[in-house]
Amino acid sequence: MAITDGTDLLEPQAYATRGYPHDIWQRLRRESPVHWCEPIELVPFWAITKHAHISEISKQPDVFESGKGIVPATREIAERMARGEKGPFDVMQTIITMDPPKHRKYRKVASPFFTPQALGRIDDVVQASARNLVDRLYDKQVGGEGTCDFVTEVAVEHPLRILCSILGVPEGDDAVILRLTQELFAGEDPEFKRSEADRQEALRALGIEFLTYFGKIIAERRANPRDDLAGLLANAQVDGARMGDIETLGYYLITFTAGHDTTRNAIAGGMHALIEHPAERAKLHADPEGRVADAVEEIVRWTTPVNYMMRTAARDYELAGAKIRAGDRAVLFYASANRDEDVFEAPYEFRIDRHPNPHLGFGIGEHFCLGSHLARRSQRALFSEFVGRLQDVERLGAAERLAASFVAGIKHLPIRYRLAPRA
């Protein structure tokens, strides 16, 4: 009997009910690390589950392309695309769906903003967000104790405010942008599903909303340039000419949606891990400033919010004895690579002082996450502030997971906590 036809690796509802399929990935790594999958509804693909193989593919963008899609399509959608039908998100150009040399030109547009040195300019925003959120939780306490849904009240809010600030979104519009990102990445989850009956119709309507909203910001920043990421993108040039509207909108879209949901899910999953591993939490509490950087790396490995990316082979290629043909899809399961026994000692243990920690939580190679430094910076600020003041914490119920497999994580985490006042 086959290990899997791939359905249980990608089915959104399976992630809601049982979380990441680590048991299946473990068997695939051992028995069939380059595994051919033929799901009933999806286009067939190779499941790539080992760290070394994912790294090998990722470092050859000319052989394994992103431009033909980064998520597996249903057979129906693939047929529509073959006929030339496109929706708003298919038309929109984003750097994660560009191949070289175009990708490298467009990546350079924003890369100077995301260097560690350049991000120093937003340190005040990042630190203020962390302090204000923890202060708000402290003020909610009654008799020295408080309760909250850590995801909706903390994990969602922290990256949302930071990204809205650097992308020119007015604070009053935070809720609008949050809704749009949740509908994009968790559109199969009943809590965030749009009212349109057809998923393609829902995506089309969602795309129009994104285009309309960010189009206004782009127009405003072109009329009144400012020294922020919104202004940089709106007025960027590629090959001596202003970046096209489609590419500019795509940059806004990917910066916000990918930047928010991934960091949110890392923060939510990280807090869950710290609750479930009190000895590790105690280590961080004892020295938050000294240990937080390593703790965040382990949280990213442990949670792996971007579960996978798909690539399409541009030519025939042999990998671990498997014959990958030109046109074949390969799905790179980063969450599996981050539990690879050949790379990580005791990979199923959560260790905030793990070293070395060569996780693939931000990818590797050509498409390594452009916003990795911002994601690290924002998580460090929040965990240092929150765990540093945390005297006690416990779950009030089971964590509730998203019905999503691409950018996956926890959507509700009710907790009881005791916080000390700010020093």
C-alpha positions as CSV (number, residue, x, y, z in Angstrom):
1,M,0.0,0.0,0.0
2,A,1.3,3.4,-1.0
3,I,2.4,5.7,1.9
4,T,0.2,8.6,0.6
5,D,-1.3,9.9,-2.6
6,G,-0.5,13.4,-1.4
7,T,-4.1,14.3,-0.3
8,D,-3.4,14.2,3.4
9,L,-0.3,16.4,2.9
10,L,-2.3,19.3,1.4
11,E,-5.9,19.0,2.6
12,P,-6.7,22.1,4.6
13,Q,-9.2,20.4,6.9
14,A,-6.7,17.7,7.8
15,Y,-4.4,20.5,9.2
16,A,-7.3,21.8,11.3
17,T,-8.1,18.5,12.8
18,R,-4.6,16.9,13.3
19,G,-2.0,19.6,12.6
20,Y,1.1,19.0,10.5
21,P,1.3,15.4,9.2
22,H,4.7,14.7,10.8
23,D,4.1,11.0,11.1
24,I,3.6,10.7,7.3
25,W,6.6,13.0,6.6
26,Q,8.8,10.9,8.9
27,R,7.9,7.7,7.0
28,L,8.5,9.5,3.6
29,R,11.9,10.7,4.7
30,R,12.8,7.2,5.6
31,E,11.2,5.2,2.8
32,S,10.4,7.5,-0.1
33,P,12.0,11.0,0.3
34,V,11.2,11.9,-3.4
35,H,7.7,10.6,-3.5
36,W,5.3,10.7,-6.5
37,C,1.8,11.7,-5.5
38,E,-1.4,11.5,-7.6
39,P,-4.3,13.1,-5.6
40,I,-7.7,12.8,-7.0
41,E,-8.4,16.5,-7.2
42,L,-4.9,18.0,-7.5
43,V,-2.4,18.0,-10.3
44,P,0.2,15.2,-9.6
45,F,3.4,16.2,-7.9
46,W,6.6,15.0,-6.3
47,A,6.6,15.3,-2.4
48,I,10.1,16.4,-1.4
49,T,10.6,15.9,2.3
50,K,14.3,15.9,3.2
51,H,16.4,18.9,4.0
52,A,19.2,18.1,1.6
53,H,16.9,17.6,-1.4
54,I,14.9,20.7,-0.7
55,S,18.1,22.7,-0.5
56,E,19.4,21.1,-3.8
57,I,16.2,22.1,-5.6
58,S,16.0,25.6,-4.1
59,K,19.5,26.5,-5.2
60,Q,18.8,25.8,-8.8
61,P,16.1,28.3,-9.8
62,D,16.9,27.9,-13.5
63,V,16.1,24.2,-13.3
64,F,13.1,24.4,-10.8
65,E,11.0,27.4,-11.6
66,S,8.5,29.4,-9.6
67,G,6.8,31.2,-12.4
68,K,4.3,28.4,-13.1
69,G,2.9,28.5,-9.6
70,I,4.0,28.1,-6.0
71,V,1.0,26.1,-4.7
72,P,-0.5,22.9,-6.3
73,A,-3.5,23.6,-8.4
74,T,-6.7,21.5,-8.7
75,R,-7.0,19.7,-12.0
76,E,-9.9,22.0,-12.9
77,I,-7.9,25.2,-12.3
78,A,-4.9,23.7,-14.2
79,E,-7.2,23.2,-17.2
80,R,-8.5,26.7,-16.9
81,M,-5.0,28.1,-16.8
82,A,-4.0,25.9,-19.8
83,R,-6.8,27.6,-21.7
84,G,-5.4,31.0,-20.8
85,E,-7.9,32.0,-18.2
86,K,-6.5,34.1,-15.4
87,G,-7.8,35.8,-12.3
88,P,-6.6,38.9,-10.5
89,F,-3.9,37.0,-8.5
90,D,-2.7,35.1,-11.6
91,V,-2.2,38.4,-13.4
92,M,-0.4,40.1,-10.5
93,Q,3.3,39.8,-10.5
94,T,5.0,39.0,-7.1
95,I,8.6,38.3,-6.5
96,I,7.9,34.8,-5.2
97,T,6.4,33.8,-8.5
98,M,9.2,35.4,-10.6
99,D,12.2,33.5,-12.0
100,P,15.7,34.8,-12.7
101,P,16.8,37.1,-14.1
102,K,13.6,39.0,-13.5
103,H,13.3,37.9,-9.9
104,R,16.7,39.3,-9.0
105,K,16.0,42.7,-10.6
106,Y,12.7,43.1,-8.7
107,R,14.0,41.7,-5.4
108,K,16.6,44.5,-5.4
109,V,13.8,47.1,-5.3
110,A,13.0,46.4,-1.7
111,S,16.0,44.5,-0.4
112,P,17.8,47.6,0.9
113,F,14.8,48.4,3.2
114,F,14.9,44.9,4.8
115,T,18.6,44.8,5.8
116,P,19.3,44.6,9.6
117,Q,20.9,48.1,9.5
118,A,18.0,49.7,7.6
119,L,15.4,48.1,9.8
120,G,16.9,50.0,12.7
121,R,14.7,52.9,11.6
122,I,11.5,51.1,12.6
123,D,12.8,49.8,16.0
124,D,10.7,52.3,17.8
125,V,7.6,51.0,16.1
126,V,8.4,47.4,16.8
127,Q,9.3,47.9,20.4
128,A,6.3,50.1,21.1
129,S,4.0,47.6,19.6
130,A,5.4,44.8,21.8
131,R,5.3,47.0,25.0
132,N,1.8,48.3,24.3
133,L,0.3,44.8,23.7
134,V,1.8,43.4,26.9
135,D,0.8,46.5,28.9
136,R,-2.7,46.0,27.6
137,L,-2.7,42.4,28.8
138,Y,-1.3,43.6,32.2
139,D,-4.1,46.2,32.5
140,K,-6.7,43.5,31.8
141,Q,-5.7,41.5,34.9
142,V,-8.1,41.3,37.8
143,G,-6.6,40.2,41.1
144,G,-3.2,39.8,39.4
145,E,-4.5,37.4,36.8
146,G,-5.9,37.7,33.2
147,T,-7.3,35.7,30.4
148,C,-7.1,36.2,26.6
149,D,-7.1,34.6,23.2
150,F,-3.4,35.0,22.6
151,V,-3.7,34.7,18.9
152,T,-6.4,37.3,18.2
153,E,-5.2,39.7,20.9
154,V,-1.5,39.5,20.6
155,A,-0.1,37.3,17.7
156,V,-2.4,38.9,15.1
157,E,-2.0,42.5,16.4
158,H,1.8,42.7,16.6
159,P,2.8,42.1,13.0
160,L,-0.4,43.8,11.7
161,R,0.5,47.2,13.3
162,I,4.1,47.0,12.2
163,L,3.3,46.2,8.6
164,C,0.5,48.7,8.4
165,S,2.9,51.3,9.6
166,I,5.6,50.7,7.0
167,L,3.1,50.2,4.2
168,G,1.1,53.3,4.8
169,V,-2.1,51.7,5.9
170,P,-4.0,54.0,8.3
171,E,-4.5,52.5,11.8
172,G,-8.3,52.7,11.3
173,D,-8.0,50.3,8.3
174,D,-6.1,47.5,10.2
175,A,-9.2,45.4,10.4
176,V,-9.9,45.6,6.7
177,I,-6.4,44.5,5.8
178,L,-6.5,41.7,8.4
179,R,-9.8,40.4,6.9
180,L,-8.3,40.3,3.4
181,T,-5.2,38.5,4.4
182,Q,-7.1,35.9,6.4
183,E,-9.5,35.3,3.4
184,L,-6.5,34.8,1.1
185,F,-4.4,32.4,3.2
186,A,-7.2,30.6,5.1
187,G,-10.0,30.8,2.5
188,E,-11.0,27.2,3.2
189,D,-11.4,27.8,6.9
190,P,-15.1,28.2,7.8
191,E,-14.3,31.2,10.0
192,F,-12.6,33.2,7.2
193,K,-14.3,31.8,4.1
194,R,-15.9,34.4,1.8
195,S,-19.6,34.2,0.9
196,E,-19.0,33.4,-2.7
197,A,-19.9,29.8,-3.4
198,D,-17.1,29.1,-5.9
199,R,-13.5,29.4,-4.6
200,Q,-12.3,30.9,-7.9
201,E,-15.1,33.5,-7.7
202,A,-14.1,34.3,-4.1
203,L,-10.5,34.7,-5.1
204,R,-11.5,37.0,-8.0
205,A,-13.5,39.2,-5.7
206,L,-10.7,39.2,-3.1
207,G,-8.2,40.2,-5.7
208,I,-10.3,43.1,-6.8
209,E,-10.5,44.3,-3.2
210,F,-6.7,44.1,-2.8
211,L,-6.1,46.0,-6.1
212,T,-8.6,48.7,-5.2
213,Y,-7.2,49.2,-1.6
214,F,-3.5,49.2,-2.4
215,G,-4.1,51.1,-5.6
216,K,-5.2,54.1,-3.6
217,I,-2.1,54.0,-1.4
218,I,0.2,53.7,-4.4
219,A,-1.5,56.8,-6.0
220,E,-1.1,58.8,-2.8
221,R,2.5,57.9,-2.3
222,R,3.3,58.8,-5.9
223,A,1.6,62.2,-5.4
224,N,3.2,62.7,-1.9
225,P,6.4,60.5,-1.6
226,R,7.5,59.6,1.9
227,D,10.6,57.8,3.3
228,D,8.9,54.5,4.0
229,L,8.4,51.2,2.3
230,A,5.1,52.3,0.8
231,G,6.9,55.3,-0.9
232,L,9.8,53.2,-2.0
233,L,7.6,50.7,-3.8
234,A,5.3,53.2,-5.3
235,N,8.2,55.1,-6.9
236,A,10.6,52.3,-7.6
237,Q,12.4,51.9,-10.9
238,V,13.5,48.8,-12.7
239,D,15.8,49.0,-15.7
240,G,15.5,52.8,-15.6
241,A,11.7,52.9,-15.8
242,R,9.1,53.1,-13.1
243,M,8.0,49.7,-11.9
244,G,4.8,48.6,-13.5
245,D,1.5,48.9,-11.7
246,I,0.9,45.2,-11.7
247,E,4.4,44.5,-10.2
248,T,3.9,47.4,-7.7
249,L,0.6,46.0,-6.5
250,G,2.1,42.6,-6.3
251,Y,4.9,43.9,-4.1
252,Y,2.4,45.4,-1.7
253,L,0.3,42.3,-1.7
254,I,3.1,39.9,-0.9
255,T,4.9,42.1,1.6
256,F,1.7,42.5,3.6
257,T,0.0,39.1,3.3
258,A,3.1,36.9,3.6
259,G,4.7,39.2,6.2
260,H,1.7,39.2,8.4
261,D,0.3,35.7,8.4
262,T,3.7,33.9,8.7
263,T,4.8,36.0,11.7
264,R,1.4,35.7,13.3
265,N,1.5,31.9,13.1
266,A,5.1,31.8,14.3
267,I,4.2,33.9,17.4
268,A,1.0,31.8,18.1
269,G,2.8,28.5,17.7
270,G,5.8,29.8,19.6
271,M,3.6,30.7,22.6
272,H,1.9,27.3,22.4
273,A,5.3,25.6,22.5
274,L,6.5,27.7,25.4
275,I,3.3,26.8,27.4
276,E,3.7,23.1,26.6
277,H,7.5,23.2,27.5
278,P,7.7,25.0,30.8
279,A,11.4,24.2,31.3
280,E,12.2,26.0,28.1
281,R,10.0,28.9,29.0
282,A,11.8,29.2,32.3
283,K,15.1,29.5,30.5
284,L,13.8,32.3,28.4
285,H,12.2,34.1,31.4
286,A,15.5,34.0,33.3
287,D,17.4,35.7,30.5
288,P,15.0,37.1,27.8
289,E,17.5,39.4,26.2
290,G,20.3,36.9,26.0
291,R,18.2,33.9,24.9
292,V,15.5,35.4,22.7
293,A,17.4,35.3,19.4
294,D,18.1,31.5,19.7
295,A,14.5,31.0,21.0
296,V,13.0,32.7,17.9
297,E,15.1,30.5,15.6
298,E,13.8,27.4,17.3
299,I,10.2,28.8,17.2
300,V,10.5,29.3,13.4
301,R,11.9,25.7,13.0
302,W,9.2,24.3,15.3
303,T,6.3,26.1,13.7
304,T,7.4,26.5,10.1
305,P,4.5,28.8,9.1
306,V,5.2,28.5,5.4
307,N,4.7,24.8,5.1
308,Y,5.7,24.3,1.5
309,M,6.4,25.9,-1.9
310,M,6.0,24.3,-5.3
311,R,8.5,24.4,-8.1
312,T,8.1,23.1,-11.7
313,A,11.0,21.3,-13.4
314,A,12.3,23.1,-16.5
315,R,14.1,20.0,-17.7
316,D,14.6,16.4,-16.7
317,Y,16.4,16.0,-13.4
318,E,17.4,13.0,-11.3
319,L,17.0,13.4,-7.5
320,A,17.8,10.6,-5.1
321,G,17.2,8.0,-7.9
322,A,13.9,9.5,-8.9
323,K,13.4,10.6,-12.5
324,I,11.8,14.1,-12.4
325,R,10.6,15.0,-15.9
326,A,10.4,18.5,-17.4
327,G,7.0,19.9,-16.5
328,D,6.7,17.9,-13.3
329,R,5.7,19.7,-10.1
330,A,7.8,19.3,-6.9
331,V,6.3,20.4,-3.6
332,L,9.0,21.3,-1.0
333,F,7.8,20.5,2.5
334,Y,9.8,22.8,4.7
335,A,8.1,21.6,7.8
336,S,9.3,18.1,7.1
337,A,12.8,19.3,6.4
338,N,12.8,21.0,9.8
339,R,12.3,17.6,11.5
340,D,14.9,15.8,9.4
341,E,16.8,13.4,11.6
342,D,19.9,13.7,9.4
343,V,20.2,17.4,10.2
344,F,18.7,18.0,13.6
345,E,19.5,16.2,16.9
346,A,16.3,15.1,18.6
347,P,14.2,17.0,16.0
348,Y,10.9,16.4,17.9
349,E,12.2,18.2,21.0
350,F,11.6,21.9,21.4
351,R,14.9,23.5,22.6
352,I,15.3,27.2,22.7
353,D,19.1,26.9,22.9
354,R,19.4,24.6,19.9
355,H,22.7,25.2,18.1
356,P,23.4,24.8,15.3
357,N,19.9,25.4,13.9
358,P,20.0,25.4,10.1
359,H,16.2,25.4,9.7
360,L,14.4,26.1,6.4
361,G,11.7,28.2,8.0
362,F,12.6,31.1,5.8
363,G,13.4,29.0,2.8
364,I,16.9,28.8,1.1
365,G,18.5,29.9,-2.1
366,E,17.1,32.3,-4.7
367,H,13.8,32.8,-2.9
368,F,15.0,33.1,0.7
369,C,12.5,35.2,2.6
370,L,13.1,38.9,1.9
371,G,11.5,39.8,5.2
372,S,13.3,37.4,7.4
373,H,15.1,40.1,9.4
374,L,11.9,41.9,10.0
375,A,10.1,38.7,11.1
376,R,13.0,37.9,13.5
377,R,13.1,41.5,14.9
378,S,9.3,41.6,15.6
379,Q,9.3,38.2,17.2
380,R,12.3,38.9,19.4
381,A,10.7,42.1,20.6
382,L,7.4,40.5,21.5
383,F,8.8,37.3,23.2
384,S,11.4,39.2,25.1
385,E,8.7,41.6,26.5
386,F,6.0,39.1,27.1
387,V,8.0,36.1,28.5
388,G,10.3,38.5,30.4
389,R,7.3,39.7,32.4
390,L,5.4,36.4,32.5
391,Q,5.1,34.9,35.9
392,D,2.7,32.1,35.0
393,V,0.7,30.9,32.1
394,E,-1.6,28.0,31.2
395,R,-4.0,27.0,28.4
396,L,-7.7,27.4,29.1
397,G,-8.6,24.9,26.4
398,A,-7.2,23.2,23.3
399,A,-5.5,25.3,20.7
400,E,-7.6,25.6,17.5
401,R,-5.8,25.3,14.2
402,L,-6.5,26.9,10.8
403,A,-8.0,24.9,8.0
404,A,-5.0,25.8,5.9
405,S,-2.0,23.9,4.6
406,F,0.1,26.5,2.8
407,V,0.5,29.1,5.5
408,A,-0.6,27.0,8.5
409,G,-0.9,27.5,12.2
410,I,-3.0,28.2,15.3
411,K,-6.0,30.5,15.0
412,H,-7.2,30.5,18.7
413,L,-5.2,29.9,21.9
414,P,-7.1,30.8,25.0
415,I,-4.8,31.3,28.0
416,R,-4.7,32.4,31.6
417,Y,-1.7,34.4,32.6
418,R,0.0,36.5,35.3
419,L,2.2,39.4,34.2
420,A,4.5,41.6,36.2
421,P,4.4,45.4,35.7
422,R,6.8,47.0,33.3
423,A,10.2,47.4,34.9
